[in-house]
Amino acid sequence: MNIYEALYTTRMMRRLRPDPIPLDTQARILDAAVRAPNGGNTQRWHFVAVDDPALIHEFAHLFRQARELEYQKFATGSGPMVVPAPGADLAAHADSMRRMKVSGNYLADHFDELPLLIFVFAIDDLGGANIYPAIWSLLLAARAEGVGGVMTMVLRNFEDRVDELLGVPVAEGWKMSAMLALGYPRGSWGVAANRRPVHEVSSRNRWDGSFGVEVPQPLWPPQQDAAPALSAAG
């Protein structure tokens, strides 16, 4: 798979089939993840793969509880992503939140059917600087294998219970960064169309400086017969 195809079409998939993911596929995905850059090559990460239906059932119950807590925060205006970015279209933001809630409802309702969970742990991660490159490499590798996934942090609302269920040696400093739900997607891959263009969210040399070029449409896949995708900024 072309690297740009992976970058442009990898998105969070919440509607996943229950079909098991072969162990050799899982191994390739995680092997790509541990090749990610990390500070000092200290590799202070650990990945717990969960495919035991009884454990997944336990996490399904916790996930639904945690998600309800997050929506209570959202309803009071204190949750994440409540306020759109400056300059963002308010209607588009509201629609994105609505669609995310619908797909999130599907994930919660079908959590017990998920074939694989991967819990990601790190030590002293400095805001995620070491672990998030590995998580993104994991999701890109999964995309190359035809496997979809979604990253969620809501189970950190019940971090102690997660640690207990997984036998995490918390005294050593391990802390959950995220949980990934993986499976073969029911939907299709595609380029995200609802992104503000590069020139609206980028500048050069100063915050209020022009980036220098406009990108009115995605640069992948190349459009041979279309008008030039790049144009000099006015």
N, C-alpha and C positions, 0 to 999 in steps of 0.2 A: 504494500500500500504506500502510495506517495505520502510523504510527511505532511504536506499541506492539506491533503484530503483528510488525514487524521485530525489535524489541528482545526480545520474548518467545520468538520462534521461531528466531532465528539461533543455530546451534550448530555445533560443529566437525564437518565432514563428511569422512570418510576413505574412504568407498566412492563413487568418482566414475566417471562414464562417460567413454569416450575421445572423445566427440563434441567437435569444435572449438568454441571460443567465438569468435563473430564479433568482428572488430576494433572495430566501433562499440560493441559491448557492453563490451569491455575498456576502451575510451576513456571510457565513462560511469562505469565503476567507478573508474578511476584519477582521473578528474576530480572525483569526490566525495571521494576520499581527500585530494587536495591542497587541499581547502577546509577541512580540519580545523584547529582552533586549534593554534598552536605559538608558543613563546616569542619575543616580539619580531617575529613574522612573518618570522623569518630563513629559514624553509623549508630547513633543512639536511637535506634528504632526497633520495633518488634511488631509483627503482624500476626494476629490470631485469626485463622480461618475457621469459621463455624458452619458446619453442614449437618449437625445433629438436629433432627426435627424437634426433639424435646427442648433443646436449648433455644432454637429459633422461636418456638412457641413462647418461651419465657420472655424473650426479647420483644416479641410482638406485643405482649401485654404492656411491657415497660414503654415501648415506642408509642403506643396509643395514649398512654398516660402523659408521657413527656410532651407529645404533640399538643394535647389539650392545654397543658400549662403554657406552651408557647403561644397558642391562639388567645389565651386569656390576656397575656401580655400585649399581644397585637391589638386586641380590642380596646385596651386602655391607652394605646398610643406609645407603649414603652418597648415593644418588641423590635426585632431586627427588620430592616427594610420597610418600616412603616412610612418613613419620609423618603420620597424620591430624590434623586440627585438634582442639584441645582440645574435648571434649564431643561430638565426632562419633561416629556409630555405627561401630564397628570392622568389623562384618560388611558394612555398606553400603560402607565405604571399600574393603574387600578386593574386593567385587563390582565396584565402579567401576574399580579397577585391572585386574581380570581382563577386563572388557569393553573397556577402553581398549587393552589388549594385543592382544586379538583383532582389533579394528578397525585397530590399528596394523600388525598382521601383514598384513592385507589391503592396506593402503596400500603397504607395503614390497614385497609380492609383485606388485603391479600398478603400481608406480611408473612403469615404462616406458610405460604406457598413458595417463598423465596428459596432458591437452591443454595445460596452462598452468602454469608456475611463475612466481611473482613474488618476486624477491629484494629485500629492503628494506634500504637503507643509510642511515646517518645520521652526522653529525659532532658529537662532544662533546654527547651526548644526555642527560646528567644522569639516568641510570637509566631512560630511556625516556619521560620526560615529554613530549617533543615527538613522538616517532614512534608511540607506541602509540595515541593518538587517531586518527592517520591510518590505522593498520592496522585499527582497529575500524570506522572509517567505510568503509574498503574492503570489509570483510566484510559490513557492513549493506547497502551498495550492491549487492554481489554477490547478497545474499539477495533484494533487490527485483527483480533480473534473473533470479531462479530459478537462480542459480549458487551452488554450495556450495563450501566451502573449509576448510582447516585450517592453522593457524599452527604451525610447528615451529622449534626452535632447535638441533636436534641437529647440523646441518651446521656449526655453529660449532666442532665438534670437528676439522673439516678446513678451517678458515677460509682458510688460505693457498692451498689447492688451489682453493677456490671463487673466491677473488680472482683466481687465475691463469686459471681457465677463463673468467671473465667480463671480464677485463681491467680490474679495478677500480684506480683511481689511489690506492692506499693511502697514498702519500706526502702526499696532500692531506688526509689524516685520515679518509677514509671507512672505516666499519666496519659489517659486516653486523649488523643487528638481528634479522632473522628471515627465514624463507622461507615463502611461502604456496603451497600446492597448490590449484589451482582447477579446477572441472569441474562439470558438471551431475550432481546427486546420484542415486544409485541408491535411496536411502532417502527418507523423507518428513520434512517439517518438523513440528515440534510443540513445545509448551511443555515445558520441562524440569520433570519431576515430582519429581526427587530432590534438591530444594533445601531446606535448613533455612529455616524461615520468618523473616521480617524481625525479629520480636520476639525471636528467639533469638540473632541475630547483630548486633543494634543496641541502643544505649542512648542516654540523653539526659543531657547535662551532666556525667555521671561514668560511668566504665567499668561500675560495678555498678548504675547507675540504670535504671529501667524506661524503655523507649522511649515508653510511654504509650498504645499501641494494639497490638492483636494482629492478625496477618494470617494466619489459619489456612489460607487457600487462595490460589492466584494471583489477582491482581486483573484479569487479562486472560485470556480475553475476559470481558466483563461477564456475570454470571450473573443475569439478570432474575428468574428464578423460584426462585433458591436463597436460602438464608439469608444475611443480611448478611455480606460477606467481612471486614469490619472489626469489631472489638469492643474495648471499653475494657479495658485491662489490669487484672487483679485486684490 
